[in-house]
């Protein structure tokens, strides 16, 4: 009984917000943070699923933005949330969105290298760094 309760509590943690609940999650790793990313209409959600000691929102926010951009194919106009769950506003107007993502949101341009899909862990891994 206790194991069942623990399992249900753990699965509820990565379930996402109600707005995204019916959307399939794409698991992505960016610079050591692993996210379940869901996209619906003009919004994306990144739920951090790996444990990290006392993460601050600053670095997690940038990693979540990069994860949401990789999954959606759109630059992000804004990211709100905390170190566990973030929601991003997608800017699929490439000309306008790219200027905003590299100017206001991430403060500097990033380049991401795709390291492929890790079958054992079930996610795509990216290593991103400013250029």
C-alpha positions as CSV (number, residue, x, y, z in Angstrom):
1,X,0.0,0.0,0.0
2,X,2.8,2.4,0.9
3,X,4.6,1.6,-2.3
4,X,1.5,2.3,-4.4
5,X,1.0,5.6,-2.6
6,X,4.7,6.6,-3.2
7,X,4.4,5.7,-6.9
8,X,1.2,7.7,-7.4
9,X,2.8,10.7,-5.7
10,X,5.9,10.5,-7.8
11,X,4.0,10.1,-11.1
12,X,1.9,13.2,-10.2
13,X,5.0,15.3,-9.9
14,X,5.8,15.1,-13.6
15,X,2.2,15.2,-14.8
16,X,2.2,18.8,-15.7
17,X,-0.3,21.6,-15.3
18,X,-3.9,20.9,-16.2
19,X,-3.6,22.9,-19.4
20,X,-0.9,20.6,-20.7
21,X,-2.1,17.3,-19.2
22,X,-3.4,15.7,-22.4
23,X,-0.3,16.6,-24.4
24,X,2.5,14.1,-24.9
25,X,5.8,14.9,-23.1
26,X,9.1,15.0,-24.8
27,X,12.0,14.3,-22.4
28,X,15.0,16.5,-23.1
29,X,18.3,17.1,-21.2
30,X,20.0,20.5,-21.4
31,X,23.3,21.0,-19.6
32,X,22.6,18.6,-16.8
33,X,18.9,19.4,-16.3
34,X,16.3,16.9,-17.5
35,X,12.8,18.2,-18.5
36,X,9.5,16.8,-19.7
37,X,8.4,19.4,-22.3
38,X,4.8,19.7,-23.4
39,X,3.6,22.1,-26.1
40,X,0.0,23.3,-26.6
41,X,-0.9,26.2,-28.9
42,X,1.3,29.2,-28.1
43,X,2.6,27.9,-24.8
44,X,5.1,25.3,-23.7
45,X,5.7,23.8,-20.3
46,X,9.0,22.4,-19.0
47,X,8.8,20.2,-15.8
48,X,12.3,19.6,-14.4
49,X,12.4,15.9,-13.4
50,X,15.9,15.4,-12.1
51,X,17.0,16.2,-8.6
52,X,19.4,19.1,-8.3
53,X,20.7,20.6,-5.1
54,X,19.2,24.0,-4.4
55,X,18.8,25.1,-8.0
56,X,18.2,28.8,-8.6
57,X,15.7,29.9,-11.1
58,X,18.2,31.9,-13.2
59,X,20.2,29.0,-14.7
60,X,17.2,26.6,-14.7
61,X,15.1,29.3,-16.5
62,X,17.6,29.5,-19.4
63,X,17.9,25.7,-19.6
64,X,14.1,25.3,-19.6
65,X,13.9,28.0,-22.3
66,X,16.4,26.1,-24.5
67,X,14.6,22.8,-23.9
68,X,11.2,24.3,-24.9
69,X,12.8,25.9,-28.0
70,X,14.4,22.6,-29.0
71,X,11.1,20.7,-28.7
72,X,8.7,23.3,-30.2
73,X,11.0,24.6,-32.9
74,X,10.0,28.1,-31.9
75,X,12.0,30.8,-30.0
76,X,10.5,31.9,-26.7
77,X,9.2,35.4,-25.9
78,X,9.0,34.9,-22.1
79,X,9.4,32.2,-19.4
80,X,7.6,32.2,-16.1
81,X,7.6,29.8,-13.2
82,X,10.0,28.4,-10.6
83,X,12.9,26.0,-10.5
84,X,10.6,22.9,-10.9
85,X,7.9,24.0,-13.5
86,X,8.3,26.8,-16.1
87,X,5.9,27.9,-18.8
88,X,7.1,29.6,-21.9
89,X,5.3,31.9,-24.4
90,X,6.3,30.7,-27.9
91,X,7.2,33.2,-30.6
92,X,6.9,31.4,-33.9
93,X,7.3,34.5,-35.9
94,X,10.9,33.6,-36.6
95,X,12.1,37.1,-37.5
96,X,10.6,38.8,-34.5
97,X,11.0,35.8,-32.1
98,X,14.7,35.3,-32.7
99,X,15.5,38.9,-31.9
100,X,13.6,38.6,-28.6
101,X,15.0,35.2,-27.5
102,X,18.6,36.2,-28.1
103,X,18.1,39.7,-26.8
104,X,15.8,39.8,-23.8
105,X,15.2,36.3,-22.7
106,X,18.6,34.5,-22.7
107,X,20.7,37.7,-22.6
108,X,23.2,36.2,-25.1
109,X,23.0,33.9,-28.1
110,X,23.4,30.1,-27.5
111,X,24.4,27.3,-29.7
112,X,23.2,23.8,-28.9
113,X,24.7,20.5,-30.0
114,X,22.4,17.5,-30.2
115,X,24.1,14.5,-28.6
116,X,21.3,12.2,-29.7
117,X,18.6,10.1,-28.1
118,X,19.7,8.0,-25.1
119,X,17.6,4.8,-25.3
120,X,18.6,3.7,-21.7
121,X,17.3,6.9,-20.2
122,X,14.5,7.8,-22.7
123,X,15.5,11.4,-23.6
124,X,17.2,13.6,-26.1
125,X,20.4,15.3,-24.8
126,X,21.7,18.7,-25.8
127,X,24.7,20.6,-24.6
128,X,24.2,24.4,-25.0
129,X,26.8,27.1,-24.6
130,X,27.0,30.8,-25.5
131,X,28.9,31.7,-28.6
